[in-house]
């Protein structure tokens, strides 16, 4: 499995988990995804939400095989990718994914 650092995603990782969202400027579902992930991160202690501009971080996008936006990665406390989903997630699915990590 892939491991990401705070430097690679451009922000600090959460104490328990990190929701990393790959977005593009004109992606409509990315806006809704941003809201859902921010809400969940605010509800669950120790969880951070980081949004990465896919167009600015092409090297990371290629390395991780991101082919569409939004793509969401769930990282554990060590930065290990433990879950991955493409498309707009439902809040309940994000919470369930975090439940498996935290």
RASULPE-V510513 format. One record per backbone hydrogen bond with DSSP energy under -1.0 kcal/mol. NH is the residue of the N-H (numbers start at 1). CO is the residue of the C=O. E is the energy in kcal/mol with one decimal. If there is no record, write none. Layout:
BEGIN
NH&CO&E  NH&CO&E
END
This chain:
BEGIN
4&79&-2.9  9&5&-1.7  10&6&-1.4  11&6&-1.4  16&46&-3.0  17&46&-1.6  18&75&-1.9  19&48&-3.4  20&73&-3.0  21&50&-3.1  22&71&-3.1  23&52&-2.7  27&24&-1.4  31&28&-1.0  32&28&-1.1  33&29&-2.3  34&30&-2.5  35&31&-1.8  36&32&-2.3  37&33&-2.8  38&34&-2.3  39&35&-2.4  40&36&-2.4  41&37&-2.7  42&38&-2.0  43&39&-1.5  44&40&-2.0  47&44&-1.5  48&17&-1.9  50&19&-3.0  52&21&-3.8  54&23&-3.2  57&53&-1.4  61&57&-2.3  62&58&-2.7  63&59&-2.1  64&60&-2.3  66&61&-2.3  71&22&-1.3  72&85&-3.2  73&20&-2.9  74&83&-2.5  75&18&-3.0  76&80&-2.2  79&76&-2.0  81&2&-3.2  82&74&-3.1  83&74&-1.3  85&72&-2.3  87&70&-3.3  94&90&-2.0  95&91&-2.5  96&92&-2.1  97&93&-2.4  98&94&-2.3  99&95&-2.1  100&96&-1.2  102&98&-3.5
END
